[in-house]
C-alpha cells in the first residue's frame, strides 16, 4: 500500500470532524456543516478522504501548468511581435495552437470512459 504524507492541518481538520461526528449525526447543525464544508464525504472509509486529496492535488497541479503555460506563450508572443519577428497570421496560429494544447491538458482531468455494456445476447460468430 502506498504511504501518504498528510499535513498536520489536514489531520487536525479530520480529527475535529471525527469528534463532531456524533453531534452532526444527531441532526444538530448537519445542514450548516454540509453547507460550510469544502468536501462532504459520505461513509466511514478514510481511503476515500485520501483519494479525494490526491484528486484535488492533481487538479491543482494541472491548473497551474495551464496557467503558467498560457503566461509563457503569451509573453513569448508579445515579445516576438514587439520585436517584429512574429507576424499577425503566425501569432494567431500560435495563440490557437497553445489554447488547444492547454484545453487538451485540462481534459486529462476527465474521468476515464467505461467500456460500453451490451444488454443483448452476444453476436453470433
C-alpha atoms as a printed R data frame, in Angstrom:
    type eleno elety resid chain resno       x       y       z
1   ATOM     1    CA   UNK     A     1   0.000   0.000   0.000
2   ATOM     2    CA   UNK     A     2   1.264   3.461  -0.828
3   ATOM     3    CA   UNK     A     3   2.181   5.699   2.080
4   ATOM     4    CA   UNK     A     4   0.602   9.148   2.037
5   ATOM     5    CA   UNK     A     5   2.046  12.211   3.691
6   ATOM     6    CA   UNK     A     6  -0.702  14.400   5.109
7   ATOM     7    CA   UNK     A     7  -0.087  17.796   6.664
8   ATOM     8    CA   UNK     A     8  -0.834  18.481  10.315
9   ATOM     9    CA   UNK     A     9  -3.628  20.907   9.407
10  ATOM    10    CA   UNK     A    10  -5.426  18.255   7.375
11  ATOM    11    CA   UNK     A    11  -5.114  15.740  10.201
12  ATOM    12    CA   UNK     A    12  -6.420  18.310  12.670
13  ATOM    13    CA   UNK     A    13  -9.449  19.029  10.475
14  ATOM    14    CA   UNK     A    14 -10.083  15.315  10.092
15  ATOM    15    CA   UNK     A    15  -9.789  14.805  13.855
16  ATOM    16    CA   UNK     A    16 -12.243  17.643  14.521
17  ATOM    17    CA   UNK     A    17 -14.685  16.154  12.004
18  ATOM    18    CA   UNK     A    18 -14.435  12.743  13.670
19  ATOM    19    CA   UNK     A    19 -15.004  14.246  17.131
20  ATOM    20    CA   UNK     A    20 -18.004  16.274  15.939
21  ATOM    21    CA   UNK     A    21 -19.495  13.364  14.005
22  ATOM    22    CA   UNK     A    22 -21.851  12.160  16.787
23  ATOM    23    CA   UNK     A    23 -23.165  15.687  17.203
24  ATOM    24    CA   UNK     A    24 -23.704  16.073  13.469
25  ATOM    25    CA   UNK     A    25 -25.236  12.610  13.197
26  ATOM    26    CA   UNK     A    26 -27.909  13.592  15.713
27  ATOM    27    CA   UNK     A    27 -29.069  16.302  13.317
28  ATOM    28    CA   UNK     A    28 -27.830  19.329  15.245
29  ATOM    29    CA   UNK     A    29 -26.105  21.547  12.712
30  ATOM    30    CA   UNK     A    30 -25.877  18.988   9.912
31  ATOM    31    CA   UNK     A    31 -27.113  21.389   7.269
32  ATOM    32    CA   UNK     A    32 -24.732  24.123   8.409
33  ATOM    33    CA   UNK     A    33 -21.795  21.710   8.401
34  ATOM    34    CA   UNK     A    34 -22.612  20.478   4.894
35  ATOM    35    CA   UNK     A    35 -23.050  23.998   3.558
36  ATOM    36    CA   UNK     A    36 -19.810  25.286   5.053
37  ATOM    37    CA   UNK     A    37 -17.648  22.268   4.189
38  ATOM    38    CA   UNK     A    38 -15.409  22.254   1.120
39  ATOM    39    CA   UNK     A    39 -15.785  18.479   0.815
40  ATOM    40    CA   UNK     A    40 -18.541  16.239   2.150
41  ATOM    41    CA   UNK     A    41 -17.661  12.542   2.272
42  ATOM    42    CA   UNK     A    42 -20.375  10.019   2.930
43  ATOM    43    CA   UNK     A    43 -19.373   6.829   4.673
44  ATOM    44    CA   UNK     A    44 -16.725   5.695   7.113
45  ATOM    45    CA   UNK     A    45 -13.914   4.897   4.677
46  ATOM    46    CA   UNK     A    46 -10.831   7.090   5.216
47  ATOM    47    CA   UNK     A    47  -9.332   5.843   1.945
48  ATOM    48    CA   UNK     A    48 -11.954   7.992   0.200
49  ATOM    49    CA   UNK     A    49 -10.524  11.019   2.007
50  ATOM    50    CA   UNK     A    50  -7.010  10.191   0.802
51  ATOM    51    CA   UNK     A    51  -8.266   9.653  -2.770
52  ATOM    52    CA   UNK     A    52 -10.079  12.997  -2.638
53  ATOM    53    CA   UNK     A    53  -6.874  14.732  -1.551
54  ATOM    54    CA   UNK     A    54  -4.960  13.070  -4.409
55  ATOM    55    CA   UNK     A    55  -7.562  14.203  -6.954
56  ATOM    56    CA   UNK     A    56  -7.504  17.756  -5.569
57  ATOM    57    CA   UNK     A    57  -3.700  17.920  -5.730
58  ATOM    58    CA   UNK     A    58  -3.654  16.570  -9.293
59  ATOM    59    CA   UNK     A    59  -6.302  19.112 -10.324
60  ATOM    60    CA   UNK     A    60  -4.365  21.992  -8.776
61  ATOM    61    CA   UNK     A    61  -1.147  20.847 -10.482
62  ATOM    62    CA   UNK     A    62  -2.813  20.745 -13.925
63  ATOM    63    CA   UNK     A    63  -4.447  24.144 -13.393
64  ATOM    64    CA   UNK     A    64  -1.063  25.660 -12.508
65  ATOM    65    CA   UNK     A    65   0.521  24.016 -15.570
66  ATOM    66    CA   UNK     A    66  -2.120  25.596 -17.795
67  ATOM    67    CA   UNK     A    67  -1.819  28.981 -16.098
68  ATOM    68    CA   UNK     A    68   1.982  29.095 -16.328
69  ATOM    69    CA   UNK     A    69   1.943  27.783 -19.897
70  ATOM    70    CA   UNK     A    70  -0.555  30.418 -21.007
71  ATOM    71    CA   UNK     A    71   1.504  33.210 -19.444
72  ATOM    72    CA   UNK     A    72   4.731  31.893 -21.015
73  ATOM    73    CA   UNK     A    73   3.277  31.545 -24.517
74  ATOM    74    CA   UNK     A    74   1.598  34.961 -24.341
75  ATOM    75    CA   UNK     A    75   4.804  36.621 -23.081
76  ATOM    76    CA   UNK     A    76   6.801  34.938 -25.849
77  ATOM    77    CA   UNK     A    77   4.250  36.011 -28.457
78  ATOM    78    CA   UNK     A    78   4.174  39.617 -27.245
79  ATOM    79    CA   UNK     A    79   7.977  39.777 -27.140
80  ATOM    80    CA   UNK     A    80   8.364  38.361 -30.648
81  ATOM    81    CA   UNK     A    81   5.600  40.588 -32.029
82  ATOM    82    CA   UNK     A    82   7.110  43.690 -30.412
83  ATOM    83    CA   UNK     A    83  10.488  42.948 -31.971
84  ATOM    84    CA   UNK     A    84   8.899  42.414 -35.388
85  ATOM    85    CA   UNK     A    85   9.804  38.721 -35.632
86  ATOM    86    CA   UNK     A    86   6.205  37.486 -35.420
87  ATOM    87    CA   UNK     A    87   3.588  38.382 -37.997
88  ATOM    88    CA   UNK     A    88  -0.140  38.611 -37.231
89  ATOM    89    CA   UNK     A    89  -1.065  35.388 -39.047
90  ATOM    90    CA   UNK     A    90   1.559  33.287 -37.285
91  ATOM    91    CA   UNK     A    91   0.679  34.972 -33.967
92  ATOM    92    CA   UNK     A    92  -2.956  33.935 -34.402
93  ATOM    93    CA   UNK     A    93  -1.874  30.372 -35.233
94  ATOM    94    CA   UNK     A    94   0.420  30.278 -32.197
95  ATOM    95    CA   UNK     A    95  -2.369  31.513 -29.932
96  ATOM    96    CA   UNK     A    96  -4.923  28.978 -31.181
97  ATOM    97    CA   UNK     A    97  -2.417  26.110 -31.019
98  ATOM    98    CA   UNK     A    98  -1.416  26.966 -27.458
99  ATOM    99    CA   UNK     A    99  -5.035  27.249 -26.322
100 ATOM   100    CA   UNK     A   100  -5.826  23.863 -27.883
101 ATOM   101    CA   UNK     A   101  -2.826  22.370 -26.102
102 ATOM   102    CA   UNK     A   102  -3.974  23.709 -22.736
103 ATOM   103    CA   UNK     A   103  -7.548  22.515 -23.302
104 ATOM   104    CA   UNK     A   104  -6.250  19.025 -24.064
105 ATOM   105    CA   UNK     A   105  -4.070  19.199 -20.959
106 ATOM   106    CA   UNK     A   106  -7.139  20.066 -18.871
107 ATOM   107    CA   UNK     A   107  -9.032  17.163 -20.479
108 ATOM   108    CA   UNK     A   108  -6.727  14.839 -18.526
109 ATOM   109    CA   UNK     A   109  -8.905  15.660 -15.522
110 ATOM   110    CA   UNK     A   110 -11.932  13.963 -17.079
111 ATOM   111    CA   UNK     A   111 -12.693  10.543 -15.631
112 ATOM   112    CA   UNK     A   112 -11.877   7.588 -17.888
113 ATOM   113    CA   UNK     A   113 -14.694   6.270 -20.036
114 ATOM   114    CA   UNK     A   114 -16.146   2.925 -19.142
115 ATOM   115    CA   UNK     A   115 -16.498   0.238 -21.766
116 ATOM   116    CA   UNK     A   116 -19.916   0.054 -23.380
117 ATOM   117    CA   UNK     A   117 -22.058  -2.667 -21.877
118 ATOM   118    CA   UNK     A   118 -24.028  -4.897 -24.188
119 ATOM   119    CA   UNK     A   119 -27.504  -5.651 -22.876
120 ATOM   120    CA   UNK     A   120 -28.467  -8.152 -25.540
121 ATOM   121    CA   UNK     A   121 -27.071 -11.530 -26.389
122 ATOM   122    CA   UNK     A   122 -23.582 -11.797 -27.820
123 ATOM   123    CA   UNK     A   123 -23.421 -11.654 -31.639
124 ATOM   124    CA   UNK     A   124 -23.016 -14.945 -33.450
125 ATOM   125    CA   UNK     A   125 -19.532 -15.596 -34.899
